[in-house]
Amino acid sequence: MRFTLRDGTAVQVRPICADDKALLARGWAQLSRESQQKRFLTAKPRLTSSDLRYLTEVDGHRHVALVAVLADRPTQVVGVGRFVRLREDPDAAEFAIVVGDPYHGQGLGGQLADLLAQRAAAEGIKRFTAITQVDNEPAQRLIARISTHLGYDHRSGPLREVSAELAA
């Protein structure tokens, strides 16, 4: 799928594949420490080979991941979105999106969220969950965008779990 960000940047979104390990590692290295922290909720300056296997070797049903690249430079990753169905609750999936710092506020996160919600519905998933930092307003707006009902489980400290019922 191809679309244009608010600033006019053309982006191509496609399913991630096992051959994207180097692409993903380069994209991760370009993220600010703050963006890395918000994605993994801890400091993670680089992705390990195990991380890269998990993040790129997906089955396309239980674990779905989409990568967004610049349309004119497909070796430049600008965002990734994914969901992973929960084993203990097959109607739910953990949901995550990361957008490259130069592309924040350009609509990419929303586009990825919409695509993931549509794909999840097609896979029979009824609810997304995510653990976010309490002050991560962009992540919470993304989740609200795709949800018909939000629930929050306030954890101790700076984290909370968000549960988003997906539109049928």
Solvent accessible surface area in square Angstrom, and as a share of the most:
residue,aa,sasa,rsa
1,M,116,0.52
2,R,154,0.56
3,F,27,0.11
4,T,90,0.52
5,L,6,0.03
6,R,173,0.63
7,D,87,0.45
8,G,50,0.48
9,T,35,0.21
10,A,29,0.23
11,V,0,0.00
12,Q,60,0.27
13,V,5,0.03
14,R,76,0.28
15,P,90,0.56
16,I,8,0.04
17,C,58,0.35
18,A,47,0.36
19,D,133,0.69
20,D,9,0.05
21,K,55,0.23
22,A,61,0.47
23,L,14,0.07
24,L,13,0.07
25,A,36,0.28
26,R,114,0.42
27,G,11,0.11
28,W,15,0.05
29,A,77,0.59
30,Q,113,0.50
31,L,19,0.10
32,S,48,0.31
33,R,184,0.67
34,E,110,0.49
35,S,10,0.06
36,Q,11,0.05
37,Q,65,0.29
38,K,63,0.27
39,R,52,0.19
40,F,59,0.24
41,L,49,0.24
42,T,74,0.43
43,A,67,0.52
44,K,43,0.18
45,P,95,0.60
46,R,164,0.60
47,L,11,0.05
48,T,53,0.31
49,S,76,0.49
50,S,63,0.41
51,D,30,0.16
52,L,21,0.10
53,R,117,0.43
54,Y,114,0.43
55,L,10,0.05
56,T,1,0.00
57,E,93,0.42
58,V,37,0.21
59,D,78,0.41
60,G,20,0.19
61,H,110,0.49
62,R,82,0.30
63,H,6,0.03
64,V,3,0.02
65,A,2,0.01
66,L,18,0.09
67,V,0,0.00
68,A,0,0.00
69,V,3,0.01
70,L,5,0.03
71,A,25,0.19
72,D,118,0.61
73,R,134,0.49
74,P,83,0.52
75,T,97,0.56
76,Q,40,0.18
77,V,16,0.09
78,V,2,0.01
79,G,4,0.03
80,V,10,0.06
81,G,0,0.00
82,R,12,0.04
83,F,0,0.00
84,V,21,0.12
85,R,50,0.18
86,L,40,0.20
87,R,197,0.72
88,E,143,0.64
89,D,40,0.21
90,P,79,0.50
91,D,60,0.31
92,A,0,0.00
93,A,0,0.00
94,E,88,0.40
95,F,11,0.05
96,A,21,0.17
97,I,29,0.15
98,V,24,0.14
99,V,18,0.10
100,G,13,0.12
101,D,47,0.24
102,P,103,0.65
103,Y,32,0.12
104,H,96,0.43
105,G,62,0.60
106,Q,39,0.17
107,G,19,0.19
108,L,1,0.00
109,G,11,0.11
110,G,5,0.05
111,Q,60,0.27
112,L,0,0.00
113,A,0,0.00
114,D,40,0.21
115,L,32,0.16
116,L,0,0.00
117,A,15,0.12
118,Q,118,0.53
119,R,77,0.28
120,A,0,0.00
121,A,48,0.38
122,A,85,0.66
123,E,43,0.19
124,G,39,0.38
125,I,4,0.02
126,K,118,0.50
127,R,56,0.20
128,F,1,0.01
129,T,15,0.09
130,A,7,0.05
131,I,60,0.30
132,T,8,0.05
133,Q,27,0.12
134,V,63,0.36
135,D,106,0.55
136,N,13,0.07
137,E,94,0.42
138,P,71,0.45
139,A,24,0.19
140,Q,15,0.07
141,R,150,0.55
142,L,33,0.17
143,I,5,0.02
144,A,46,0.35
145,R,126,0.46
146,I,15,0.08
147,S,23,0.15
148,T,95,0.55
149,H,120,0.53
150,L,49,0.24
151,G,27,0.26
152,Y,93,0.35
153,D,79,0.41
154,H,127,0.56
155,R,107,0.39
156,S,109,0.70
157,G,59,0.57
158,P,95,0.60
159,L,47,0.23
160,R,32,0.12
161,E,47,0.21
162,V,1,0.01
163,S,31,0.20
164,A,0,0.00
165,E,59,0.26
166,L,17,0.09
167,A,58,0.45
168,A,150,1.16
